[in-house]
Amino acid sequence: MKPTWIALYTRGNSYLYWRDFNRAQLGVADLEQAMKMQKADKQRSYHVRGYISLGDGYWKMDDVAKGEVYLAGRPEAVPG
């Protein structure tokens, strides 16, 4: 089965916010894949959720600079 944006976003977001998971790295990995898909797709209103979740994920991994860039909606400015 081919991965979809909604599946990657949902799993990635779940990894970030479910208390017992402590799997922010896995969540960010899924969200990064979802972000690649949304960049190749027509822009949709719900895609903003990918930016917000990635920002939160990087913040949870103590990469505040990268998190702020995604929360500002400017992933092209991500350092490194």
N, C-alpha and C positions, 0 to 999 in steps of 0.2 A: 504494500500500500504506500502510495506517495504521500510525504508529509505536506500538510497544508498550513497556511498562516495561522488559522484559528487554533489548530491542534498545538502547534509550537508555542503560540502565545499563551494558551490556557495552561499547558504544562509548566512553561517557564514561570508564569505568574504564580502558579500554585507553589512551586518550589520556593519562591521568594517569601510568600506570606503565611504559609501554614506553619504554625509555631514549632511543631516537632520535627520538621524536615531539616533545617539548618543546611540547606543545599543551594545557597545563593549562586555558587559557581555553575552548577548545572542549570539553574534558572537563567542565568545570563547567557550561557551557551545556546539554549533554546531560543531566547529572545533575539540573540544576534542572528540566528538563522531566519527567524521570522522577519527581522529587519531587512535582510538581503532579499527576501521574497517581496516585501512591500515596496522596496525600491524598484524592482523589476515590474511591478504591477501598476495599474492606474491608481492614482492617489484617492484614498477613501477616507471618510471622516473618522472612522474607528482606528485608523493607523496611528493616530496620536497616542493611543494607549501603549503602543510599542515603545515610543520615546519615553513616556512616563515610567513604565516598568523597568526599562533598561537603566534609567537614571537612578531609580530606587535600588536596583540590583547592584550597581557599581558602588553606591553609597554604602550598602550593607557589607560590601567586600572591602570597605575602607579606601576606595579609590574615588574620593570626593570630587576631584577635578574632572574626571571622566563623567561622573554622574551628573554634575552640573551642566556639562555640555549637552548631554542627552535631554535633561530636563528643560533646557533652553531651546531644544529642537534644532540643534546645529551639529549633527553627528559628523559632518565633514571636518569639524574643528577638533576632533578627538586627538589629544596628544599621543604620539607614538604610533 
